[in-house]
């Protein structure tokens, strides 16, 4: 009974705090969050595969923005910096989808 009372007491004070209006994210902020989440989920899988197969520069070229550039922004000697500074990890999703569709055929 004491536990139930404690749960009800906590819920009574916690629920109004959780129901507060939070500021809405802008479209640009949503895209940044989506790109970061995609990089965190796919990066640890895609990047080692690209390194082992020698396709790091091809990966950078495939995910760079805008899609049509005269030359790749790949930096092989990045020394801790971003190796593909103009890359957008959201562009890796269609690449993975296309690769999986080719494998299933």
C-alpha positions in Angstrom: 0.0 0.0 0.0 2.9 2.4 0.8 4.5 1.6 -2.6 1.2 2.4 -4.4 0.9 5.6 -2.5 4.5 6.6 -3.3 3.9 5.8 -7.0 0.8 7.9 -7.1 2.5 10.7 -5.4 5.5 10.7 -7.8 3.1 10.4 -10.8 1.1 13.3 -9.5 4.1 15.6 -9.6 6.0 14.0 -12.5 3.2 13.9 -15.1 2.6 17.7 -15.2 6.4 18.2 -15.6 6.5 15.7 -18.5 3.5 17.4 -20.2 5.1 20.8 -20.5 5.2 22.3 -24.0 8.6 21.9 -25.5 9.8 24.1 -28.4 9.3 22.6 -31.8 12.5 21.8 -33.8 13.0 23.5 -37.1 13.4 21.6 -40.3 17.1 22.2 -40.3 17.5 21.0 -36.7 15.4 17.8 -37.6 17.7 17.1 -40.6 20.8 17.6 -38.4 19.4 15.1 -35.8 18.5 12.6 -38.6 21.9 12.8 -40.1 23.7 12.4 -36.8 21.5 9.4 -35.9 22.1 7.8 -39.3 25.8 8.3 -38.9 25.8 6.7 -35.5 23.8 3.7 -36.6 25.3 3.1 -40.1 28.8 4.5 -39.7 30.2 1.7 -37.4 29.1 -0.8 -40.1 29.6 1.0 -43.4 32.9 2.7 -42.7 34.9 -0.4 -41.6 33.6 -2.2 -44.7 34.7 0.7 -46.9 38.1 0.7 -45.2 38.7 -3.0 -45.6 37.6 -3.0 -49.2 39.6 0.1 -50.0 36.4 2.1 -50.9 36.8 5.0 -48.4 37.1 7.6 -51.2 34.2 6.1 -53.1 32.0 6.2 -50.0 32.9 9.9 -49.5 32.1 10.6 -53.2 28.8 8.8 -52.9 27.6 10.7 -49.8 28.9 14.2 -50.6 26.6 17.1 -51.0 25.6 18.4 -53.5 25.6 15.2 -55.5 27.3 16.7 -58.5 30.8 18.0 -57.8 33.8 18.4 -60.0 36.0 16.6 -57.5 35.7 14.7 -54.3 36.2 16.4 -51.0 37.9 13.3 -49.6 41.0 14.0 -47.4 43.1 10.9 -47.0 45.5 12.5 -44.6 42.9 14.0 -42.3 45.0 13.5 -39.0 41.9 13.3 -36.9 39.7 15.6 -38.9 36.7 14.6 -40.9 37.8 12.6 -43.9 34.8 13.6 -45.9 33.8 17.1 -44.7 31.1 17.7 -47.4 29.5 14.3 -46.8 25.9 13.8 -45.7 25.2 10.5 -44.0 21.5 10.6 -45.0 22.7 9.8 -48.5 24.0 6.4 -47.4 20.4 5.0 -46.8 19.6 4.8 -50.5 23.0 3.3 -51.2 22.4 0.5 -48.6 18.9 -0.1 -49.9 20.1 -0.4 -53.5 22.9 -2.7 -52.4 20.5 -5.0 -50.6 18.1 -5.0 -53.5 20.9 -6.1 -55.8 21.9 -8.9 -53.4 18.3 -10.2 -53.3 18.0 -10.5 -57.1 
